[in-house]
Amino acid sequence: MNRFLKGAMILTLAGIIVKIIGAFSKVLLARILGGEGIGLYQMAYPIYQIIVSLATAGLPVAISIMIADKLAHQDISGASKIFRVSATVLFALGAFFSVALFLAVPWLVRSEWLTDPRSSYALMALAPAIVVVTILSCLRGYFQGFQDMLPTGASQVMEQSLRVACMVGFALFLLPYGLPMAAAGATLATFPGVVGGVLVLIYFYHRQRRLRAELRAKQAPESIVESSGQIMKRLLVLAIPVSMANIMMPIVSGIDLGVVPQRLIDAGYSIREATTLFGYLTGMATSLVNLPIILTTSLAASLVPAISEAYTKRDMLEIQNRSHVALKITALITVPAFVGLCVLATPISELLYATPHAGGPIAVMSLSIFLLGVQQVSTGILQGLGHTAIPMINLFISTLIKIPLSWYLTALPEWGINGAAWSTNIDFGLAALLNMIFVRKYIQYQVPWVELGKIAFAAFAMGGATVITYAFLSSIVGGNLSVVGAIIIAVIVYGAGLLISKAVKDEEWQAMPFIGKRLQKRTGNNNK
């Protein structure tokens, strides 16, 4: 239990560091390239991201499931063969997509997919990185199968750090040769970034050789030998639904882009007003929602091999325990994040974006923090059980429901952009509900409503204290400092609410890696 939570915390910390470095890089790049140069960069990078998603998305999850399965059977030889076959397949895919992208750039310009031909240099500079990214994904899936998240986290930080350092250096060096070349230098930095990530993983792979030798000494004699063809077939069966589920999220964004601005215009807004409101929803509210779910994303990634290992051993009790802990941690983090962001939506909008007008969609979208968190973790449970197609189908169904909802609600004058936000909440909520129905079916999981009620009690008490504190402080020290003060009080009240309601049991404190025993000693929580 502690191992899977430790892995989630490592990935969470790495995710936070990567986000901070990424935000810092955007500021630096904007100062170097300006709006026009950033536009050239942004025309190229989304195309690269789509191709990388097609080439790799789902494969790390599939590799981690298959390797965890072999390790549960004490079959290190089988795990090693899966890694070799996967690396070969991914290298071939990466090489194909790298060459295809490079050769396709002139066609993309002629067909006006690239509306500014000057961005072609930036896109060509990204092509070599694809083949390296596929190897990076394979290595990460390999280590996740061992439930060792440190290599993945370390490689993520190295990749982002090296990419940003090279991005600034290359852009400054090439700026005298023109803005298109400087933008190409910024995208070229992706290549040394992913190479750095691969080198970190190779280091960890070399360091693991003693562990692999020990596991070979314990190799089960009755291990099933799979052919390369069987491995590739199972890899694709597991990976394709995960890939399709990952692609659904950009599709949802595309639906919003196609529906929301036009329906706002139909509701009576001008084109400029519709564009501004759409920016509030997608550029501001969605960005804030994505911050707390760094933890649930990490939990889901760590949960997949942990559940797969227990499922291979047919240890249903361990599956239930790991699922319960993951879902409870999800509630402990996402419920207060939802409440806090909801009650402070307008002040936070003023603090971060210098406008109060994004407060409405931020308040509505805050519910998605909880709903998306449950959807992600329940997806991890189902993927660990080998049911990778179910989350994809559930996302597809919820997206089909979202389309008419966005169309109808956004055009209502009294709803407007908040109608689009509610349709997104319903989208995530329905996907989460459908996932949980299947989780209950496969592992007989019972939602702990009493525990969830205690967490909600602490969160809503926190919300009330936050509103009162902000109202009191804003009349004394002003808006921005009031937000900071209200957040500090919110954390204190929420912690006190958890202790008073005994929402976290003694054994759950002990299971928390790094901080659990320390917190238990300080709080004296003896609830059984």
Sequence and secondary structure as in RCSB ss.txt:
>XXXX:A:sequence
MNRFLKGAMILTLAGIIVKIIGAFSKVLLARILGGEGIGLYQMAYPIYQIIVSLATAGLPVAISIMIADKLAHQD
ISGASKIFRVSATVLFALGAFFSVALFLAVPWLVRSEWLTDPRSSYALMALAPAIVVVTILSCLRGYFQGFQDML
PTGASQVMEQSLRVACMVGFALFLLPYGLPMAAAGATLATFPGVVGGVLVLIYFYHRQRRLRAELRAKQAPESIV
ESSGQIMKRLLVLAIPVSMANIMMPIVSGIDLGVVPQRLIDAGYSIREATTLFGYLTGMATSLVNLPIILTTSLA
ASLVPAISEAYTKRDMLEIQNRSHVALKITALITVPAFVGLCVLATPISELLYATPHAGGPIAVMSLSIFLLGVQ
QVSTGILQGLGHTAIPMINLFISTLIKIPLSWYLTALPEWGINGAAWSTNIDFGLAALLNMIFVRKYIQYQVPWV
ELGKIAFAAFAMGGATVITYAFLSSIVGGNLSVVGAIIIAVIVYGAGLLISKAVKDEEWQAMPFIGKRLQKRTGN
NNK
>XXXX:A:secstr
 HHHHHHHHHHHHHHHHHHHHHHHHHHHHHHHHHHHHHHHHHHHHHHHHHHHHHHHTTHHHHHHHHHHHHHHTT 
HHHHHHHHHHHHHHHHHHHHHHHHHHHHHHHHHHHTTSSSSGGGHHHHHHHHHHHHHHHHHHHHHHHHHHTT  H
HHHHHHHHHHHHHHHHHHHHHHHHGGG HHHHHHHHHHTHHHHHHHHHHHHHHHHHHTHHHHHHHHHT  TT   
  HHHHHHHHHHHHHHHHHHHHHHHHHHHHHHHHHHHHHHHTT  HHHHHHHHHIIIIIIHHHHHTTHHHHHHHH
HHHHHHHHHHHHTT HHHHHHHHHHHHHHHHHHHHHHHHHHHHTHHHHHHHHHS STTHHHHHHHTHHHHHHHHH
HHHHHHHHHTT THHHHHHHHHHHHHHHHHHHHHHTSTTTTHHHHHHHHHHHHHHHHHHHHHHHHHHH     HH
HHHHHHHHHHHHHHHHHHHHHHHHTTT HHHHHHHHHHHHHHHHHHHHHHHT S HHHHHHSTTTHHHHHHHHT 
   
